[in-house]
């Protein structure tokens, strides 16, 4: 049996791999260790000559897996460090000139910069001596052999991938065909279950134990990580041809297991456990591996753009004009690569929305897409390595972002988006200036189209739509994505409105468990929060959003109002100017205008099926629109198509819920459906209800500007009012009475009393427990029935 195992699994020794693949300029780090291996080799592989202190680099017939492959880890770390220097622009000097690198001309066969000359026992020709095209073909054929069923040597395959990263075999226009061959090779030889011929099984056989075929092999896991690193580290120019090849490849993999694009999205909505088995049998692990590498590559390009802009506008540059000329070409090439990566992520997200059912496997895929699109639209993180080397699963992006990226525990983050909507762009410009560092006096960054479209304006509408669709179709696990729906909308500069039903969904905005990192569980004072406390803190931010939404008009909140309201303000201003009205009088008149006097162009039907119809219409529209191939034009125009409540939009005629005044429906029938789905429980409780005086007092207490509420109330269901509301298609309230009186109960509850000694976190949780959660605890959340239901 042992002989059979050795015949089916005889991997290459570390010495053989080192001799043939490790570049000469990296060999010095392991040359001393190899001296012992060479001596062992020359003695004829005699085990008796080995000493316990010797490094075992050569396999023998008695020890086929005994080689020491630690040099692969060292090699990976060196490549990681060099890649970090690249996206941080350490390869450029202060005037934008490309600095010399140790790889330099070695990739083209010139040995003038070699630091160490390898002398191998096998006398294998060095890869540096081969032309780039021939070297790439050799490596791809060797990769095909190493991953084939004949060999299955994933240590060798991992070393080949590191070599391809070393020589940038897939980079630029000349690397497109190699990239195509690489993807096909990985797909054809990608395994999903262990064939029991692996390093881990060989070690465990000594203990007379048995590993099932579904275990994760260490060698295989490291190999898949290297596949992701090939995209992340091995491509410095991601061209449009790269994007076309990768998009076609990913779509082909999705449809390789009888998953076809649905003609009607309603056929695949909801969580269906029957699809889970089919999902396990599809090569989605390969897709997720590639998406992880692509997302990190896109983020790296954004970091490099950031650093190039710093270099371009740095006041320390002695020759500003010359520096701009030198940096200009590199900057625009990086912008093109960034946009191409982003286009692939958007295209893949659209394919997932059209094709994939909601399962745990596809949920991971959707989470990776949301992470990539989020990080491609915000300022680079404070700690790049936190994401690039560790990923975001179980961790919160907001904990490593800049100060202006406000986390979900920030109670006023949504409200400030309303209160300071008109000054948000100016504030964002100042933030960008501060982060960019000292700027030369001759430059005006607000006139830079790259800065405006990539950093100051919201992302294109296509990104907003697919991210919303992924959350809507339950294809995102917030714990894996590192952010929620509200986080994405806020961080990327999109408009925030209480008219969006997805802001009220807890499972779309934070995980329903405590498996994320401690930084996410800590409040501003460093206290660890429970899941219930996070839930209450988030609801408090929604309550403050509702309060800010109900406040009168001010110049700083002007942009948060609907299009017709802003037109009315403009008309009043023109009349006041013509008749020489005082400015104070004009502002006073504006403050008496109500949002409810005009329909809001941002309102949408809250019925789940209608939301799916809107998503399907967007996906169908994208198929009919021919994309612009010019990436520079794309960066100039893409963000201008973002939804900003344009003047040309026509407000649809919708039915408004008279209780909460934020829920809308296409018709009275749809409003009844929304009530049946659970909205009636939600709209009479905070944070969805119209803020009462008690809600406002509690918000002031939390912010430190008011007294502590002395009691809370237990809300009971008014069956008669509920029936009336459903019959009228959204509540009667025809007499003009304040909706607060309709929905507020008078039954006091002793458990709701809070004192000054209690922490704010406990007070917030107790408030929402008594006002909302106790009423809702016997039923699921408002829209949860849709996610478990498929017609």
N, C-alpha and C positions, 0 to 999 in steps of 0.2 A: 504493500500500500504506500509506503514511504517513497519507493522508487517511482510509482505512478504519479504521486503528487509532485515530485521533483521534475518529472518530465513535462507535466502540464503547467508548471509555474517555475520557470527558471529565469528570473529577471536579470537584467544587466547589472553588473557591479558598479559601485560608485566610482571606482577607478576608471572603468571604461567610459562612463558618461562624462566624467571630468576631463578625460583625455581628449575626447572628440568634440565636446560642445562648449565647455567653459572658455570664454575668450582669454587670450593671453594676458591682457591688461588686468584681468581679475584673478589670475591664477596665483599671484603671490600670497594672497590671504590663506590659501590652503596648501601651498607648496610644502611646508614643513610637515604637515600631516601626511602628505602623500609619500614622503621619503620612506616612511615605515612600510607603507603599502607596496612600494616598488621593491623593497628588499624582500618582503614576503612573497611577492610575485616571482622574483628571481630564484627564490629557494624552492620553487615548484609547488606552491600552495600546500606545504606541509603544515598541518595543524599543530604539530608538536613544537614548531619553531615560534609560534605566537606566544606572546606574554600577555598577562592580564592588562598591562598598561598600554599595549599596542593598540592603535586605531585600526579597526578592521574595515578595510576598504574593498576587499576582493572576495567574491563569493566562491565557495567550494562545493564539492558534491555532498559534503556533510552539513553545510551551512549555507543554503542557497539564498537566504535573505539576510545574511549577517553583515552586509555592508553598512557603513556609516554615511548617511546621506545628509548630514547636517550642513554640508556646503550649499545645498539647495536653499535652505532657510537663510543663510548668510547672503547668498546671491539675491534672493527676493528682497531682503532688507536694503541692500545697496540700490537696487532698481527703484524701490519705493522712495528712498531718500533723493535720488536723482530726479524722479518724477515730481516730487515736492518742490525741488528747486526750479523745475521748468514752469509749473503753473504759478509759482511765486515770482517769475521773471528773473531768477538769479542767473539765468543764462545770458542776460543782457547787462551791459555796463551802464553807467550813469547817463551816457549819451545815446543809448539805444542800440549799441553795436553788439552783435552776437559774440559772446565770449567763447573761447576754445573749450572743448569738452574732451574727456579722456576717450570717449567713443570716437569723436571727431572723424578723421578720415580712415579709421580702421575699417569702417563699414564698406568702404570703397576699395579695399585691398591694399592700402598704403600702410606700411609697418613702421613708419618713421617715429610714431608716438608710442610704440610698445614699451611698457614698463617692465615686462617680464617675458622671457621666451620659454615656452613649455618644451620640455624634452620628454616625450612619452615613450614608454616601452613598446607600445603597439605601433608607433610611427605613423599614426593617422594624420593625413594632411589637415592643416588648420583651416577652419571655415573662412577665416579672414582673407585667405588667399584667393577665394572664389569671387567672381563678379556677383553683384547683388542679385540679379535675376536668377542665376544658376544656384546660388546659395539658398534662395527662397524655395526653389523647386526641390532641392535636396531635403530641406527641413520639412516641407509638406509631405513628401513621400515617406520620410522617416516617421512623421506623425501618424500617417495612415497605417503604417506597419505596427507602431507601438500600441495603438488603440484597437487594432484588429483582434479578432477572436484567436488568431494564431499566436499572438504575443501577450496582449493584455498587460503590458508593463506600464503602469500609470506613473511610476517614478521617472521612467525614461520620457514619457509623454509630457510630464510636467517640465522636465529640463528642456525639451524641445520648445515648449511655449515660452519659457524664459529666454531662450536663444532668439526666438522670433521677436520678442520685445526688445532685446538687446540691439538687434540690427534694424528695427523698425521695418520689418518685411511687409507689413500691411499698410504702410503710411503713404499718403499722397495718391496722385493719379495712377502711378505705376503699380501701386499696391492693390488696386481694385480687384483684378483677376485673382490675385493670391487670396484676397479676403473672401471672394466667392468660393474658392476651393477649400479654404479653411472652414467655412461654415458647413459646407457639404460633408467634409470629413468628420467634423464633430458630430453632426446629426446622424450620419450613417453608422458610426461606431459608438454612439452614446448608449450606455447601459442603464437600466432602471432597477435591476435587482442584482445582487452579488452572485457571480457564477461559482462561488466557493473556491476560486483560485486567486486568493489575494494574500497580502502580507499579514493582515490581521488573523486570518484563519490559520496560517502557518504557525504563528506564535501560539495560538490557543490550542492547537493540536497537541502541543507538548503537555498541556494540562488535562488532556483527554476530555476536553469540552467541545461542544458543537455550537456553532453560530448559525442562526437562521439566514436564509438567503436575502432577507429584507434589511439586514443590518447595514449601517453606514461604514464603509471601509475608510480608514484613515487616508490611504493613498489616493483613493477615488475622490474624497472630499477635498484634499489639497489640489488635485488636478482640476476639479471644477472651479475652485477659487482662481487657479491660474488662467482658466478660460476667461473668466470675468476680467482678470488683470490684463489680458491681451488687448481688450478694447480700451481699458482705462489707461494703460501705460504705453501701449504699442502704437498708438495712432496720434499723431500730432496735427495732421490735416485730414479732417473728416469731410470728404468732398460730397457733392451732390450724387455722384455715382455710388459712393459708399452707402448713402442714405437709401437710394433706390434698391440696391442689392439687399440691404438688411431688412427693409420694409417688406419686400417680396418674400424673403426667407421666413420671417416671423409669421406672416399671414399663411404661408404654406404649411408651417408646423401646426398652426392652430386648426387648419382644416384637414390634417393628415389622419385624424381619427374620427371621420364622419361628422365633424362639427362644421356645419354650413351656416352662412349668414342667414339670419332669420328675416323673412319677408315682413313679419309683424313682430315687433319687440314684445308685445303682450304675450307671445308664445313662450318666451324664455325668462320672463320676470319672476321674481320670487325665489325662495330658497327651496330647492328640490333635492332631497337626499338620494333620489334614484340616479341623479347625475354624478354623484360623488364617485361611484365605482368607475364610471367611464372617464372621469377626470383623472383618476389615479393611473389609468393605463395610457394616458397621453403624455407626450414628451414635454410637459409644461415645466418640469424642472430645468430643462435646457433653456426654455424661453426666459424663465426667471433669472437664470444665471447671466444670460446675455443682457437682459434689461437692467440688471444690477450694474454691470460694467458700463452700459450705455449711459445710464443716469449719472454715474460718477464722472464719466468723460464729459458730459454736458456741463456738469457743475465745475469741472476743472477749467473748461474753456471760459466759463463766466468769471472764475477767479483770475485767470490770466488777463481777460479783458479789463478787469478791475485794476490789476497791477499796471497794465500798459497805460491806462488812463492816468494813473498816478504819475507814471514816468513822463507822460506827454505834457501834463499840466504842472509838473513840479517846479517850484520856484528856485530849486537848487541847480537846475540845468543852466549851464553857462551859455549855451547856444540854443535857445528855444526853437528857433525856426529849423535849424539843422536836426535837432532832436525829433521834432514832429515829422520831418521827412523820413527819418530812419524808422521811427516807430509806426508810421502810417501804414505801411504795407503789412507789417506783422499784425497790427490791430485789426485791419479789415479782413485778413485771412482768418484770424481767430473768430471774428464775428460771424463769418460765413460758416465756419465749422460748428459754432455754437447753434446757429439757426438750423443747420442741417440735422444736428442731433435732436433738437427740439421738435422738428418736423416728424422725425421717426417716432418719437414718443407720442405725439398727437395722433399720427396715423395708426399706431399700434393700439392706442386707447379706443379709437373708433372701431377697430376690428374686434377688440374684446367686447365692446358694447353690443355689436351686431351678432356676435358668434357665441360667446361663452355663457353658460348657465352660472348661477351663483353657487359656488362650492368653496370649501376651505382652500383648495388649490388655486382656483381662479381668483379668490380673494387676495391671496398673496401677490398675484400678478397685478391686480388693480392697485394694491397698496404701493408696489414699487413704482408704478406709473405716476401715482399722485405725488410720491416723494420726489421723483425726478422732475416733474413739472413745477412743483412748488419751489424747489431749490434752483430751478432755472429762471425763476421770476423774482427772486428776492436778493438782497445784498448778501455777499458771501458771509459765512458764519465766522465767528470770532476764532474758533478752533477748527481748521479744515480737516485735520487728521481725525477728529471725532467722528466725522461722517465717512471720509474716504477710506479709512482703515478699519472702522468698526461697524459701519452701517447704523441705521436708526431703529431697528426692531427693538421694541421695548424701551425706547428712549424718545424724548420730546425735543423736537427741533428748536422750540422756543427757548430752551434752557441754554443753548449755545449760540444764540443769535445776538445781534446788536440790541441795544437798549430799546430802540424804537420798534422792534419786533415784539409786541406785547403778548404775553402768554394768556392762556384761558383763565388763570386765576386773577387776572386784572379786571376788577369789577366795572371799571369805567371805560374799557377799551371800545366797546360798541357805541356807548353814549357819546364819547368824544368824536367819533366818526360823524355823528349827526351835528353836534354842537359846533364843531370847527370845520365843517365840510368846505367852506369857501376859502379857508386859509390852509387847507391840507397840502396843496401843491407847493405853496411857498415854504411851508414848514419842511416838506420833504426835500426841497432844494437845499435848504440850510443844513439838514441832516446829512445829505450827500456831500456837501462841501466839507463838513466837519470830518467825515470818515475818509474823504479823499486826501486830506492833509493840506499842507500849504500849497496855494495855487499862485502861479505867476500872474502878475498884474495885467499882462497883455492878453489874458484869456478870459472868455465869458463862457462858462460851461453850460449855461442855459441855452446857448445857441448850437450846442453839439447834438446832432440827431441821434447818435449812438447812445449818449447818456439819456436823452429824453425818452427814447423808445424802449431801451432795455432796462432802465433803472428808475425813471420818474413816472412813467405812465403805466396803467394796468396792462396785463398781458393781452394778447389778441383774444377776440371772442371765441375762437375755436378752442383755446385752452380752457377758458371758463366753462364752455359748454360740456366738454368731455369730462372735466373734473366733477362738475355737478352730476353728470350722467353716471359716473362710476359710483359716487356716493348714493345716488338715487336708486341704482340697480343693486345695491347691497354688495358691491364688488370691492369694498375697501374695509379693511380692519384698521381702525385708527391707531391701535397699538403697534402695528407693523409699519404704518405709513409715517408715524412720527408727528402727525398733525391731524386736525379735524377739518370739517368743511368750513366752519367759521374762521378757523385759523388761516386757511388758504385765502378766503375772501378778504380778510383784513390785511394780511401780510402783503398780498400782491396789489393792494391799493384799489380793489374793487369797491363799488358802492355797497353799503350795508343798510338794510331796511328790515323793519319788523314784518314787512309783507312777505318775506321769504319763509315758507313753512319749514325748510330744512334747518333753520337756525334753532328751532325748538326741539329738534330731535337729539336726544342725549347720545344715542348710539352712533350718530354721525359726527359728533363733536369731541368726544373723549371716550376712552375704553370703559367698559362696565366692569372692570376688575382692577386689581392693584398690582399688576405685573409689570408696570412701567417703572422707570428709574426713580430713585429717591428725589432727584432734583425736581421732577415733575410733581411730586407729592408734597413739596415744601411750599409754605406760604411766604409772604414777604419777611416774616420774622424767623424763618427757619423751622417752623413747626411742621411735623409730618401730618398730612391730611389723609383721612379715610376716603373711600370712594363716595360715601354719602355726603361728606363735607365738600368734595370737589363738585359733586352734582349740584349742591345748594349754592356754592359760589358761582357756578356757571349760570344758574337760574337768576341769581342776583344781577349778573351782567345783562341778561335779557330784560329783567325788570327795569334796570336803569336805562336801557335802550328805549323801552316803551315810554318811560318818563320823559326822556329827551325828545322823543318823537311828538309828544303832546304839548311841548312848550311852544310859546308864540314865536313868530318869525323874528330873526335878528340878522344883521348883515353877515355875521360869521357862519350862520346856518343856512344861508340862502341856497347854496347848491344842493342841499339835502331835500329840497322841496321838488314837487313834480313839475313837469314842463309847463302846464297851463298856469300853475301858481306863479312861476317865475315870469311868465308873460304878463300876468296881472300886475306884478310888482313893477315890471318895466313900464307898463302903461301908466301906472300911478306916478312914477318918476317923471315921465314925459309931460304929463298934465301939470304936475307940481312945478316943473321947470318953466313951462310956458306961462303959468299964472303966478309965478314968483312966490310959491308957497315956501315957508321956512322948512329947512331940512328936518328939524326936530319934529315938526307937525307931520311931515311925510312919513318919518320912521314910526311915529305913534300910530298912524293910520294902518300901516303895514302890520303892526303887531296885533291888530284886532282881526286880521284875516285868518281863517281856519283852513287846515289841510283838507277837511272833508267837503269843502265847497266845490272842489274840482276833482274829477277822476284822476287816479294816479296811473301813469303809463308803466309803472313797475309792478302793478298788481297782476296776479295770475291766479288761475283756478287751483285750489288746494286739493282737488281730487287727484288721487294718485295716477289713475289711468290718463287723465289729461296731461299730467307732467310727463308721462311716458310718450304721449302723442307729440308733445313739443320736442322732446329729445329725438324721436324718430324723424320728425320734420327737419331738424338740424342736420342729422346724419345723412338724410337724403339730399339736402341742399348742398352739402360739401361734395357729394359725388358729382354734382352737375357743374360745380365751379372749377374752372381750370386754374391751377396754381401758377404763380409767377416764379420762374426759375431763378430770377436774379435775387440773391440773398441780400444784397445791399438795399435794393428797393424794398425787400420784405421788411428789413429792420426799420426802414423809414415809414412804411405805410401800415404795418401789421397792427401796431398798437392803436392807430387812429380808428380802427374799426371796433374798438372796445365799446361796450354798452355804457353810454353816458347820459341816457335819457335825451336823445337827440330831438331836435325840433320837428323832424319829419315824421316821428312816430305818431300813430293814431291810437288813442286810448280805447281799448275794447270795453264794451258795455258789460259789466260784471255785477253780480249780486253780492252785496257786502253783508257779513255777519253783524247784526246789530249789538251783539254782546261784547265781542272783543274788538270789533272794528278793524281787524287786520286780515281775517280770513275772507277769501273771495271765492266765488264759484261762477261757472259759465251760465248757470240757470238755477232756478229754484229746486229742480230735481237733483242737480249735482250738489247743492247745498244740503239737501236732505241726506244724500249719500255721505257727505263729509261729517254730518252729525252722527250718522250710524257708525262711521268709522272710529268715533271716539272724540271728535272735536268738542262735543258738548261738555265733557268732563274737563277739558283743558281750558276752554275759553272763560269759564267762571272762576278760575283759580290763577293766582300769580305763577309765572310771570306773564301769561298770555292775556289776562284780562286787562281792561282799561285801568291804569293805576288809580287806586283809591287814595284818600288822604292818609290812611294808615300805611300804605305801601310807600308813599312819598316820605312820611316821617321815618320809616325804617331805613330808607336809603340815606336820608340825612344823618341818621344815627350812625350808620356804618361809615360814612365819610367824615364823621366827627363834627358835623355842624348842627346836630339836633339832639333831642332828648331820647332816652331809651323807651321804646314802646312798652307799655305796662301790661298789655294783654293781647291775646290773639283770639281768633274766632274759628269756630268749627262750622264749616259750610255744609249745609244740607241741600239735597237736590230738590228743586221745586218742580215737581212732576208736571203741574199745570203749565208753568212757564215753558218747560221743555217742549211739551206738545204744541203749544202755541207757536214757539219759534220754528219748529219743524213744519208746521202747517203753513206758516207765512214765508218759508224759504229763507230764514235767517233772522228771525226775531221780529216782533212787532214794533214796540217802542215808537209808535206813531205820534204820541202826544208830546214828544220832545223832552221827556224826562231824562235825567242823567242816567246813563247806563249803569253807573256805580250802584244806584239804589236798587236796580233790578237784580243784581248778582250778589250783593253783599248780605250776609246773614247777620243775625244779632246774638247768636248763641255763644256765650263765652266758654272758654275751656281753660281749666287751671294749669294744664301741662304746658300751655303756651307762654307762660310768664317768663320773662328774661330779666336778669339783674345786671347791675354794673360790673359785678365781679366775674361774670362769665366772659370768656374770650369771644371775639367777634365771630370766629369760625363756628363755635357752638351756638351763638345767637342766630346766625344765618341759617344753620341747619334746623334749629328749633322753629324758626319762623316759617320756613317752607314745609316742615313736617306738619305743623298744625294747620297751615293755610291751604296746602295742596296735596302733599304726599299721602296723608291719611285718607283723603277722599278717593285717591286714585289707586291705592295699594291693592285693591281686589281685582283690578283690571290692568291690561297691558297699556303701553304708551299709545298715544293718539293714532299713529300711523302704523303700529306694529303689525296689525292684522294684514296689511298689504304684503309685508315681507314674507309672511308664512303662507300666503294664499296665492294660488295660481289658478286662473280660470281654465 
